[in-house]
Amino acid sequence: MSTINTNQTSNVYEQINEANKAQSTRTPQTSSDSDMFMQLMIAQLQNQDPTSPAETNDFMQQISSMSQVESINNLNVTMNNLASSMLSSQSALQASSMVGQNVYAKTDVATVTADNKDVKGIVELPASTSNLRVKIFDPTGAEIETLDLGPKNAGDLNFTWNAGDDAAFRNYRVVAEVATSDGYKAVNSYLAYNVNSVTLGQNGVGMKLNTDAGSIAFSDIKRIG
């Protein structure tokens, strides 16, 4: 068996560690691991006892271990790339199925068009209330109508506001409020929109649904259909 100078080897290990720390920000993990193994083997050869060199089998085992680690790292990289590719494909497939669908999105902007004068929505009631009302405001901030829906139990409640034949084709602001002991308090409302197109984020993450009201995050969708 070989005898290694502990002091010299310690210094070599410290140099290798410092070099690997600096290199880790520039090179892939697989390359860093291979370089580390090779430098350690070279350090072992340089510092072994000439009268008792290391056994060939020992070096072969070290090379084998290095190959196994490198293979595992390569497999991890391949699997991560495959997972990212599958995620992107799945997101693209999901996105394509969303186009043309009606979704209820967390927004207070309602768009009235010639083809759609009925604004449909969902109010999320965290608790029962003696009165639920939905206020409609025009682009100037003026209140143009209030829907008093009366007492309601906790849960999701559907509502519809008909803008009327004389309504201007533009965006309106919709605010849902519940009666409390301290007056009226705003609650979450979700308005129906048709999905015109979909924008995918990096690797399919962060999908945006493009509607007449603008882009809406998929996480803000309450209901589809």
Contacts in CASP RR format, 6 or more apart in sequence:
PFRMAT RR
TARGET T0000
AUTHOR 0000-0000-0000
METHOD contacts of the structure
MODEL  1
MSTINTNQTSNVYEQINEANKAQSTRTPQTSSDSDMFMQLMIAQLQNQDP
TSPAETNDFMQQISSMSQVESINNLNVTMNNLASSMLSSQSALQASSMVG
QNVYAKTDVATVTADNKDVKGIVELPASTSNLRVKIFDPTGAEIETLDLG
PKNAGDLNFTWNAGDDAAFRNYRVVAEVATSDGYKAVNSYLAYNVNSVTL
GQNGVGMKLNTDAGSIAFSDIKRIG
1 52 0 8 1.000
1 54 0 8 1.000
1 55 0 8 1.000
2 44 0 8 1.000
2 48 0 8 1.000
2 49 0 8 1.000
2 52 0 8 1.000
2 53 0 8 1.000
2 54 0 8 1.000
2 55 0 8 1.000
2 58 0 8 1.000
3 48 0 8 1.000
3 49 0 8 1.000
3 52 0 8 1.000
4 44 0 8 1.000
4 47 0 8 1.000
4 48 0 8 1.000
4 49 0 8 1.000
5 47 0 8 1.000
8 47 0 8 1.000
9 43 0 8 1.000
9 44 0 8 1.000
9 47 0 8 1.000
12 43 0 8 1.000
12 46 0 8 1.000
12 47 0 8 1.000
13 40 0 8 1.000
13 43 0 8 1.000
16 36 0 8 1.000
16 39 0 8 1.000
16 40 0 8 1.000
16 43 0 8 1.000
19 39 0 8 1.000
20 32 0 8 1.000
20 35 0 8 1.000
20 36 0 8 1.000
23 32 0 8 1.000
23 35 0 8 1.000
24 32 0 8 1.000
27 35 0 8 1.000
28 77 0 8 1.000
29 73 0 8 1.000
30 70 0 8 1.000
30 73 0 8 1.000
30 74 0 8 1.000
30 77 0 8 1.000
33 66 0 8 1.000
33 69 0 8 1.000
33 70 0 8 1.000
33 73 0 8 1.000
34 66 0 8 1.000
34 70 0 8 1.000
37 62 0 8 1.000
37 65 0 8 1.000
37 66 0 8 1.000
37 69 0 8 1.000
38 66 0 8 1.000
41 59 0 8 1.000
41 62 0 8 1.000
41 63 0 8 1.000
44 54 0 8 1.000
45 54 0 8 1.000
48 54 0 8 1.000
84 203 0 8 1.000
87 203 0 8 1.000
87 204 0 8 1.000
87 205 0 8 1.000
88 200 0 8 1.000
88 203 0 8 1.000
88 204 0 8 1.000
91 200 0 8 1.000
91 203 0 8 1.000
91 204 0 8 1.000
91 205 0 8 1.000
91 207 0 8 1.000
92 200 0 8 1.000
92 204 0 8 1.000
94 207 0 8 1.000
95 198 0 8 1.000
95 200 0 8 1.000
95 207 0 8 1.000
96 198 0 8 1.000
98 195 0 8 1.000
98 198 0 8 1.000
98 209 0 8 1.000
98 224 0 8 1.000
99 195 0 8 1.000
99 196 0 8 1.000
99 197 0 8 1.000
99 198 0 8 1.000
100 194 0 8 1.000
100 195 0 8 1.000
100 196 0 8 1.000
101 194 0 8 1.000
101 195 0 8 1.000
101 224 0 8 1.000
101 225 0 8 1.000
102 192 0 8 1.000
102 193 0 8 1.000
102 194 0 8 1.000
102 195 0 8 1.000
102 224 0 8 1.000
102 225 0 8 1.000
103 192 0 8 1.000
103 193 0 8 1.000
103 195 0 8 1.000
103 209 0 8 1.000
103 211 0 8 1.000
103 216 0 8 1.000
103 221 0 8 1.000
103 222 0 8 1.000
103 223 0 8 1.000
103 224 0 8 1.000
103 225 0 8 1.000
104 120 0 8 1.000
104 121 0 8 1.000
104 122 0 8 1.000
104 190 0 8 1.000
104 191 0 8 1.000
104 192 0 8 1.000
104 193 0 8 1.000
104 221 0 8 1.000
104 222 0 8 1.000
104 223 0 8 1.000
104 224 0 8 1.000
104 225 0 8 1.000
105 190 0 8 1.000
105 191 0 8 1.000
105 193 0 8 1.000
105 209 0 8 1.000
105 211 0 8 1.000
105 213 0 8 1.000
105 216 0 8 1.000
105 220 0 8 1.000
105 221 0 8 1.000
105 222 0 8 1.000
106 188 0 8 1.000
106 189 0 8 1.000
106 190 0 8 1.000
106 216 0 8 1.000
106 220 0 8 1.000
106 221 0 8 1.000
106 222 0 8 1.000
107 190 0 8 1.000
107 191 0 8 1.000
107 193 0 8 1.000
107 213 0 8 1.000
107 216 0 8 1.000
107 220 0 8 1.000
108 173 0 8 1.000
108 174 0 8 1.000
108 175 0 8 1.000
108 189 0 8 1.000
108 191 0 8 1.000
109 171 0 8 1.000
109 172 0 8 1.000
109 173 0 8 1.000
109 174 0 8 1.000
109 191 0 8 1.000
109 213 0 8 1.000
110 119 0 8 1.000
110 136 0 8 1.000
110 161 0 8 1.000
110 171 0 8 1.000
110 172 0 8 1.000
110 173 0 8 1.000
110 174 0 8 1.000
110 191 0 8 1.000
110 213 0 8 1.000
111 170 0 8 1.000
111 171 0 8 1.000
111 172 0 8 1.000
111 193 0 8 1.000
111 211 0 8 1.000
111 212 0 8 1.000
111 213 0 8 1.000
112 119 0 8 1.000
112 163 0 8 1.000
112 167 0 8 1.000
112 168 0 8 1.000
112 169 0 8 1.000
112 170 0 8 1.000
112 171 0 8 1.000
112 172 0 8 1.000
113 169 0 8 1.000
113 212 0 8 1.000
114 169 0 8 1.000
117 162 0 8 1.000
117 163 0 8 1.000
117 164 0 8 1.000
117 165 0 8 1.000
117 167 0 8 1.000
118 160 0 8 1.000
118 161 0 8 1.000
118 162 0 8 1.000
118 163 0 8 1.000
119 160 0 8 1.000
119 161 0 8 1.000
119 162 0 8 1.000
119 163 0 8 1.000
119 172 0 8 1.000
119 174 0 8 1.000
119 191 0 8 1.000
119 192 0 8 1.000
120 158 0 8 1.000
120 159 0 8 1.000
120 160 0 8 1.000
120 191 0 8 1.000
120 192 0 8 1.000
121 158 0 8 1.000
121 159 0 8 1.000
121 160 0 8 1.000
121 174 0 8 1.000
121 189 0 8 1.000
121 190 0 8 1.000
121 191 0 8 1.000
121 192 0 8 1.000
122 156 0 8 1.000
122 157 0 8 1.000
122 158 0 8 1.000
122 159 0 8 1.000
122 189 0 8 1.000
122 190 0 8 1.000
122 222 0 8 1.000
122 223 0 8 1.000
123 132 0 8 1.000
123 134 0 8 1.000
123 156 0 8 1.000
123 157 0 8 1.000
123 159 0 8 1.000
123 176 0 8 1.000
123 187 0 8 1.000
123 188 0 8 1.000
123 189 0 8 1.000
123 190 0 8 1.000
124 155 0 8 1.000
124 156 0 8 1.000
124 187 0 8 1.000
124 188 0 8 1.000
124 189 0 8 1.000
124 190 0 8 1.000
124 222 0 8 1.000
125 132 0 8 1.000
125 152 0 8 1.000
125 153 0 8 1.000
125 154 0 8 1.000
125 155 0 8 1.000
125 156 0 8 1.000
125 157 0 8 1.000
125 178 0 8 1.000
125 187 0 8 1.000
126 154 0 8 1.000
126 155 0 8 1.000
126 187 0 8 1.000
127 154 0 8 1.000
127 178 0 8 1.000
128 151 0 8 1.000
128 152 0 8 1.000
128 153 0 8 1.000
128 154 0 8 1.000
129 151 0 8 1.000
129 152 0 8 1.000
129 178 0 8 1.000
129 179 0 8 1.000
129 180 0 8 1.000
130 150 0 8 1.000
130 151 0 8 1.000
130 179 0 8 1.000
131 148 0 8 1.000
131 149 0 8 1.000
131 150 0 8 1.000
131 151 0 8 1.000
131 178 0 8 1.000
131 179 0 8 1.000
132 148 0 8 1.000
132 149 0 8 1.000
132 150 0 8 1.000
132 151 0 8 1.000
132 152 0 8 1.000
132 157 0 8 1.000
132 176 0 8 1.000
132 177 0 8 1.000
132 178 0 8 1.000
132 179 0 8 1.000
133 146 0 8 1.000
133 147 0 8 1.000
133 148 0 8 1.000
133 149 0 8 1.000
133 150 0 8 1.000
133 176 0 8 1.000
133 177 0 8 1.000
133 179 0 8 1.000
133 184 0 8 1.000
134 146 0 8 1.000
134 147 0 8 1.000
134 149 0 8 1.000
134 159 0 8 1.000
134 161 0 8 1.000
134 174 0 8 1.000
134 175 0 8 1.000
134 176 0 8 1.000
134 177 0 8 1.000
134 189 0 8 1.000
135 143 0 8 1.000
135 145 0 8 1.000
135 146 0 8 1.000
135 147 0 8 1.000
135 174 0 8 1.000
135 175 0 8 1.000
135 176 0 8 1.000
135 177 0 8 1.000
136 143 0 8 1.000
136 144 0 8 1.000
136 145 0 8 1.000
136 146 0 8 1.000
136 147 0 8 1.000
136 161 0 8 1.000
136 172 0 8 1.000
136 173 0 8 1.000
136 174 0 8 1.000
137 143 0 8 1.000
137 144 0 8 1.000
137 172 0 8 1.000
137 173 0 8 1.000
137 174 0 8 1.000
137 175 0 8 1.000
138 144 0 8 1.000
138 168 0 8 1.000
138 170 0 8 1.000
138 172 0 8 1.000
138 173 0 8 1.000
139 170 0 8 1.000
139 171 0 8 1.000
139 172 0 8 1.000
139 173 0 8 1.000
141 173 0 8 1.000
144 172 0 8 1.000
145 161 0 8 1.000
147 159 0 8 1.000
147 161 0 8 1.000
149 157 0 8 1.000
149 159 0 8 1.000
152 178 0 8 1.000
156 222 0 8 1.000
161 174 0 8 1.000
163 172 0 8 1.000
171 213 0 8 1.000
174 189 0 8 1.000
174 191 0 8 1.000
175 186 0 8 1.000
175 189 0 8 1.000
176 186 0 8 1.000
176 187 0 8 1.000
176 188 0 8 1.000
176 189 0 8 1.000
177 184 0 8 1.000
177 185 0 8 1.000
177 186 0 8 1.000
177 187 0 8 1.000
178 184 0 8 1.000
178 185 0 8 1.000
178 187 0 8 1.000
190 222 0 8 1.000
190 223 0 8 1.000
191 213 0 8 1.000
193 209 0 8 1.000
193 211 0 8 1.000
193 212 0 8 1.000
193 213 0 8 1.000
193 216 0 8 1.000
194 211 0 8 1.000
194 212 0 8 1.000
195 209 0 8 1.000
195 210 0 8 1.000
195 211 0 8 1.000
196 210 0 8 1.000
196 211 0 8 1.000
196 212 0 8 1.000
197 210 0 8 1.000
198 207 0 8 1.000
198 208 0 8 1.000
198 209 0 8 1.000
198 210 0 8 1.000
199 207 0 8 1.000
199 208 0 8 1.000
199 210 0 8 1.000
199 215 0 8 1.000
200 206 0 8 1.000
200 207 0 8 1.000
200 208 0 8 1.000
201 207 0 8 1.000
201 208 0 8 1.000
206 217 0 8 1.000
206 218 0 8 1.000
207 217 0 8 1.000
207 218 0 8 1.000
208 215 0 8 1.000
208 216 0 8 1.000
208 217 0 8 1.000
208 218 0 8 1.000
209 215 0 8 1.000
209 216 0 8 1.000
209 217 0 8 1.000
209 218 0 8 1.000
209 221 0 8 1.000
210 216 0 8 1.000
END
